[in-house]
């Protein structure tokens, strides 16, 4: 039996655990790249609070870079898994190869663009004259490793998509451990400060990227990177783009959200308020990444079985996924609401910043308690190749709701309006997503059941 075939035959509960647990671990480990940097940076003697705020301002750029890797990776990997379910290995390799080509192009364009325009972009993202020096130091070095980020993040989905969740986890683990070791050495021992944190990150991503490429070119991989498929094919790229635009918007609009929030906090509050968002965006990652791990672990199972026509396994996987995702956000966001100081003190020793963060965090995270439902539904639409509905959901929470609310509410509520915009957007988007899912999913699965009956007849 090939590695991918277990996706359609193994016991569903055991298979989900086998796929989801390494994916959760990989997501948690992956977020350490940014969070460990911020923890160390926030404790640099003499200027840690300003450096932390400056690095926080670079977060939108990091999200844009990550969004392009998601466009190629999360847009292509579910399609490749569906083809694996159909036993069409050649088409799956073609999708993989075109994703590699896209990631190479994205790497060059993003490196050049942000390197040239980094200063005005950072000011637009909420940097002040006091924090711009730290933001520039960090992003200037980070951009040199853009190609490593693209490959490490974008291609790792193709490893988990063929049933190798543990191998995918190892690629992230190797980089994260390297980063954790290098951070204190470069920041404190060599006295490189913020530049040391950025250098540690790109070295770590380079090692992860090398691991991913080595696996996807080896005999261990069910599908491999082949030179003949790296040349872009319009039809294949179109298929990747149709599905990839949804995760791209989800991540790139996170950048737009951070720009809106940081600039609003700077306008209505100042550097200290921008500092609270640097801390809370990191905490948000800690809450969301386990849920992303579960959904990414289950997604290949759903895609493979959808391609193989095993709809009962698709439904069973979804029910388990939404239950786990909801439980995770209720528990993790609940801790942030009930005991915000647990998180805040990890990132800074500044008492004023800790106090302010603890006062706004319960408001900001209120809607995240039920956000696991939306993430499960969003992942299911991607798994089933439903690009249009997935795009609507991706646009809804951030572009249609959160950004306008974050701009409008502070005019009436002051700086607290920015924090209140998040839970209002969350509750509304979850409600709409559930309605769309109930309507759309039934139609999709019912249609495929009819197609199977016609085929059998």
Order of alpha helices (4+ residues) and beta strands (2+ residues): alpha-alpha-alpha-alpha-alpha-alpha-alpha-alpha-alpha-alpha-alpha-alpha-alpha-alpha-alpha-alpha-alpha-alpha-alpha-alpha
